[in-house]
Amino acid sequence: MSRELRRMPDSDVRALIAALRAALDGSGPAVLPYDAASSRAVRGSHDGLPPLAHSAQQNGDRVPDDVALVIETSGSTGTPKRVGLSAAALLASAAASAEAVGGSGQWLLCLPAHYVAGTNVLVRGIHAGTEPVVMAEGHFDAAGFVEAASRLTAPGRYASIVPVQLARLVDAAEDDDATLEALRRFDALLVGGQALRTELRQRAEALGIRVVRTYGSSETSGGCVYDGVPIGTTRARLSPGGILELTGPTLAEGYLGDPGRTAAAFDVDADGTRWYRTGDLGEVAADGSVTVLGRADNVIISGGEKVLLDAVERHVKSLPGLGDAVVVAADDAQWGQVPVVITAREGAELAGIRSSTSAALGRAAAPARVIVVDAVPHLPSGKPDRVALAALARARDGD
């Protein structure tokens, strides 16, 4: 059995909400939101992705009958995928999120709706019976956020944002009472998509802003771990190699058109429990709480020592003025590979960064150099464009 798939631009949010509502209750086709501002707005929009099933009789794309939403991942690490999500998974995610943050309410959409975090805002609104407020497109700033927040009318107020957006809001709130008042009226700001610096969270909470750190992915219908605690009936475990695995009702059906990749990422135990291999190194405590250490594929061997680049990046970001820093790997004739810091901060001093990082994480973790750029490139989701950054590091190697 299969159902029709409807591709929709994320710019028409009202139409997208109506289509999602029909997809969730089964009265309409499945939905694939795409970035209206991108040239990748046609069938087969991501290079390297397998084609969706096609029916000559229906003259259109088809997806498995239990798929309600298709998310094309950004490929921030170079491997875009089409993730198929069922209505049951999406609604389970919305219900678990509402329980975790203290209730349903009205949401402010601050992220592109073709990403799972943006689509989740729309699904949560459908689940709660409220109409999301949509920020104006373009550059994210505190003034636009405050204006959009003023249009929220429900008692419960929520937004999903990424750390770079939170940083801009906190910077503004420390100097502007109107921004601070608007932020304090939110019952919770869910912050995910990448690591949240402890220093930034502390600044937000010192202002009386409730921040919830989320962890998840398109394969888990978005965030399924809040402040280290699995929400709903989500459970976590570690594989023998230390990879974090998750199970629960929010798991995706798999990767459309790619059974090999689906089999590699999803596994079923003998008792029928289905698990998703996140690709992240982590720790799971006796009480089930989760600590994410970093991507398993973001580890280098430098001078014979294993270095977790995500750990290096977290430390570098904690240093004064380096909150925008990204750490990538670069080849090195002597050490094999070394960490390299990329930042927009003029005058970032390598010696101080190396000394601090070495003391915290060991000599091999000390960055070999700092590359200063006009602006660190980001994807529309707010995540650093690590493919572009790695290419930049390689290009500078040849300078």
C-alpha positions in Angstrom: 0.0 0.0 0.0 1.2 3.5 -0.8 -0.1 7.1 -0.7 0.4 10.2 -2.7 3.1 12.6 -1.6 2.6 16.4 -1.9 5.6 18.7 -2.1 4.9 22.1 -0.6 7.0 25.2 -0.2 7.7 26.2 3.4 6.9 29.8 2.7 3.1 29.2 2.7 2.8 28.2 6.3 -1.0 28.4 6.4 -1.3 26.0 3.5 1.3 23.8 5.0 -0.6 23.6 8.3 -3.8 22.6 6.4 -1.9 19.9 4.4 -0.2 18.6 7.6 -3.6 18.4 9.4 -5.0 16.3 6.5 -1.9 14.1 6.4 -2.1 13.4 10.1 -5.8 12.4 10.1 -5.4 10.4 6.9 -7.7 12.5 4.7 -4.9 13.9 2.5 -1.6 13.0 1.0 1.7 12.8 2.8 3.6 16.1 2.9 7.2 17.0 1.9 8.0 20.6 2.8 10.8 22.1 0.9 12.9 25.3 1.1 11.1 27.8 -1.1 14.2 30.0 -1.1 16.4 27.3 -2.5 17.0 26.1 -6.0 16.4 22.6 -4.7 12.7 22.9 -5.1 12.1 20.2 -7.7 11.7 16.5 -7.7 14.9 14.8 -6.6 15.8 18.0 -4.8 18.9 16.7 -3.0 21.8 15.5 -5.1 22.7 11.9 -4.2 19.3 10.9 -2.8 17.6 7.9 -4.2 14.3 8.6 -6.1 11.0 8.2 -4.4 8.7 5.5 -5.6 6.9 6.6 -8.7 3.5 5.5 -10.1 2.9 6.0 -13.8 -0.9 5.6 -13.2 -0.9 8.3 -10.5 1.7 10.4 -12.3 3.4 11.4 -9.0 5.6 10.3 -6.2 4.3 7.7 -3.8 5.4 6.8 -0.3 4.5 4.0 2.1 0.9 4.3 3.4 2.0 4.9 7.0 4.2 7.9 6.1 2.5 11.3 6.8 5.6 13.5 6.6 8.9 13.4 4.7 11.8 15.5 5.9 14.8 15.9 3.6 17.7 16.4 6.0 20.1 19.2 5.4 23.2 17.1 5.0 25.2 19.3 7.4 27.8 16.5 7.5 27.5 15.7 3.8 24.9 12.9 3.9 21.4 14.2 3.2 18.5 11.7 3.6 14.7 11.5 3.2 13.2 10.6 6.5 9.6 9.1 6.5 7.6 9.9 9.7 4.2 8.5 10.5 1.3 10.4 11.9 1.5 8.3 15.1 5.1 9.2 15.6 4.5 12.9 15.1 1.5 13.1 17.4 3.4 11.0 20.0 6.2 13.5 19.9 3.8 16.4 20.3 2.1 14.8 23.3 5.4 13.9 25.0 6.7 17.5 24.4 3.5 19.0 25.9 3.8 16.7 29.0 7.5 17.6 29.4 7.2 21.4 29.3 4.0 21.5 31.4 1.2 21.7 29.0 0.0 22.6 25.5 -0.1 26.1 24.2 0.6 28.4 21.3 3.9 28.2 19.4 6.1 30.8 17.7 7.7 29.6 14.5 11.3 30.9 14.3 12.8 28.1 12.2 12.3 27.1 8.6 9.3 24.8 8.3 11.1 22.3 6.0 13.3 21.2 9.0 11.9 18.9 11.5 12.1 21.5 14.3 10.0 23.9 12.3 7.5 21.3 11.2 7.2 20.1 14.8 6.0 23.6 15.8 3.2 23.2 13.3 2.3 19.7 14.4 2.3 20.8 18.1 -0.1 23.6 17.2 -2.4 21.1 15.4 -2.2 18.8 18.5 -2.9 21.7 20.9 -5.7 23.2 18.7 -3.8 26.5 18.5 -2.6 28.6 15.6 1.2 29.2 15.5 2.5 32.7 15.0 5.1 32.9 12.2 8.1 35.2 12.3 8.8 37.3 9.2 11.3 35.6 6.9 14.8 36.9 6.7 17.5 37.6 9.2 16.6 36.6 12.7 16.9 39.4 15.2 15.5 40.3 18.6 13.2 43.0 17.3 11.5 40.7 14.9 11.1 38.0 17.7 9.5 40.5 20.1 7.1 41.7 17.4 6.0 38.2 16.6 5.7 37.3 20.2 3.3 40.2 20.7 0.9 38.3 18.5 0.7 35.3 20.7 -2.7 35.1 22.5 -2.8 31.8 24.3 -1.8 31.5 28.0 0.9 28.9 27.2 3.7 30.3 25.0 6.5 28.3 23.5 9.2 28.5 20.8 11.9 26.3 19.3 15.1 28.0 18.5 18.8 27.2 18.0 21.7 28.4 20.2 22.7 31.2 17.8 19.2 32.6 18.0 19.2 32.3 21.8 22.5 34.2 22.0 21.1 37.1 20.0 18.0 37.2 22.2 20.0 37.1 25.4 22.4 39.8 24.1 19.4 42.0 23.4 17.5 41.2 26.7 20.5 42.2 28.8 20.2 45.8 27.3 16.5 46.1 26.4 13.6 45.7 28.9 11.0 45.1 26.1 13.0 42.1 24.8 13.5 40.8 28.4 9.8 41.1 29.2 8.8 39.3 26.0 11.2 36.4 26.7 10.0 36.0 30.3 6.5 35.6 29.1 7.4 32.3 27.4 6.7 29.2 29.4 9.7 27.6 27.7 12.2 28.2 24.9 13.3 24.9 23.5 16.9 25.1 22.3 18.3 22.3 20.1 20.0 21.6 16.8 23.5 21.8 18.2 25.3 22.0 21.6 24.1 24.7 24.0 26.9 26.4 25.8 26.6 26.3 29.6 27.6 30.0 29.8 24.8 31.0 27.4 22.2 29.0 29.3 23.3 30.5 32.6 23.0 34.0 31.2 19.5 33.3 30.0 18.4 31.7 33.3 19.9 34.6 35.3 17.5 36.8 33.4 14.5 34.6 34.4 14.2 33.0 31.0 13.2 29.3 31.0 15.4 27.3 28.6 14.9 23.6 27.8 17.9 21.9 26.1 16.6 19.4 23.6 18.2 16.5 21.8 16.9 14.5 18.9 16.8 14.3 15.1 14.5 13.9 12.2 14.7 10.1 12.8 13.1 10.6 16.3 10.5 13.2 15.1 12.7 15.9 16.6 13.6 16.4 20.2 13.0 13.4 22.4 15.4 14.1 25.2 14.8 17.3 27.3 17.6 18.5 29.6 19.1 15.0 29.5 15.8 13.2 30.3 14.0 11.1 27.6 10.5 12.4 27.3 7.3 10.3 27.0 8.1 6.6 26.7 11.4 7.2 25.0 14.3 5.1 26.3 18.0 5.2 25.7 20.9 2.7 25.8 24.4 2.4 24.6 25.7 0.0 21.9 28.8 -2.0 22.7 30.8 0.7 20.9 29.4 3.5 23.0 26.9 4.7 20.4 23.7 6.2 21.9 20.6 4.3 20.8 17.0 5.4 21.3 13.6 3.7 21.2 10.0 4.8 21.5 6.9 5.7 19.6 8.5 8.7 17.9 10.9 6.8 15.7 10.8 7.3 11.9 9.7 4.5 9.5 13.2 4.8 7.9 14.9 6.4 4.9 12.7 6.4 1.8 14.2 4.7 -1.2 17.3 3.6 0.9 16.7 0.2 2.6 20.5 -0.3 3.1 20.8 2.9 5.1 17.6 2.2 7.0 18.9 -1.3 8.0 22.1 0.3 9.2 20.4 2.9 11.4 17.4 1.0 12.7 17.5 -2.4 14.4 14.9 -4.7 16.0 15.7 -6.7 19.2 14.5 -10.3 19.6 11.6 -9.0 21.7 10.4 -6.7 18.9 11.7 -3.5 20.3 12.9 -1.2 17.5 16.0 1.0 18.2 17.6 3.9 16.3 21.4 4.2 16.3 22.0 7.9 16.6 25.6 8.0 15.5 26.5 10.0 18.7 28.8 8.9 21.5 27.1 9.1 24.8 26.5 8.0 28.4 23.3 6.6 29.9 23.0 6.8 33.7 21.3 4.2 35.9 18.2 6.5 36.0 18.0 6.6 32.2 19.3 10.1 31.8 21.4 10.8 28.8 24.7 12.7 28.2 25.7 13.3 24.6 29.5 13.5 24.1 29.6 14.1 20.3 29.4 12.5 16.9 31.2 9.2 16.6 32.3 10.2 13.2 33.8 13.4 14.5 36.8 11.8 16.1 40.4 12.1 14.9 43.7 10.4 15.7 46.3 13.0 16.4 49.8 11.8 17.2 48.4 8.4 18.1 45.8 9.8 20.5 42.0 9.8 20.0 40.5 13.4 20.0 36.8 14.0 20.1 36.4 17.2 18.1 33.0 18.0 19.6 34.6 18.1 23.1 37.3 20.4 21.8 34.6 22.7 20.2 32.6 22.8 23.5 35.7 23.9 25.3 36.7 26.5 22.8 33.2 27.9 22.7 33.4 28.4 26.5 36.4 30.7 26.2 35.7 34.5 26.2 34.6 35.8 22.8 34.6 32.5 21.1 31.0 31.5 21.3 30.8 31.3 17.5 33.8 29.0 17.1 33.6 25.8 15.2 36.3 23.1 15.3 37.1 20.9 12.3 39.8 18.4 11.4 42.7 19.2 9.1 45.5 16.9 7.8 48.9 17.4 9.3 52.2 15.9 8.1 53.5 15.4 11.6 50.5 14.4 13.7 48.2 12.9 11.1 45.2 15.1 11.8 44.8 18.1 14.1 41.9 20.3 15.4 41.5 23.7 13.7 39.4 26.5 15.1 37.3 28.7 12.7 35.9 31.9 14.1 34.8 35.4 13.1 36.5 36.9 16.2 39.4 39.1 15.1 42.5 38.8 17.2 41.7 35.3 18.5 45.0 34.2 20.0 46.1 30.7 19.3 48.5 30.4 22.2 45.8 31.0 24.8 43.4 28.6 23.1 46.0 25.9 22.9 47.1 26.3 26.5 43.5 26.2 27.9 42.4 23.3 25.7 45.5 21.3 26.5 45.0 21.8 30.2 41.3 20.7 29.9 41.5 17.9 27.4 45.1 16.9 26.9 47.9 17.9 24.5 46.5 16.2 21.4 43.3 18.2 21.7 45.1 21.5 21.5 44.1 23.3 18.2 46.9 23.6 15.7 45.7 26.9 14.3 42.9 29.5 14.1 41.3 30.6 10.9 39.5 34.0 11.2 36.6 34.5 8.7 34.2 37.4 8.1 31.3 35.2 9.2 31.0 31.5 10.1 28.8 29.9 7.5 25.5 28.4 8.7 22.7 26.4 7.2 19.2 27.7 7.2 18.5 25.5 10.3 21.1 27.5 12.2 23.6 24.7 12.3 27.2 25.4 11.2 27.8 24.3 7.6 30.5 21.8 8.5 31.0 20.7 4.9 31.9 24.3 3.9 34.0 24.8 7.0 36.0 21.6 6.4 36.6 22.7 2.8 37.8 26.0 4.0 40.2 24.4 6.4 41.6 22.2 3.5 41.9 25.3 1.3 43.8 27.1 3.9 46.1 24.1 4.3 47.2 24.8 0.7 47.8 28.5 1.2 
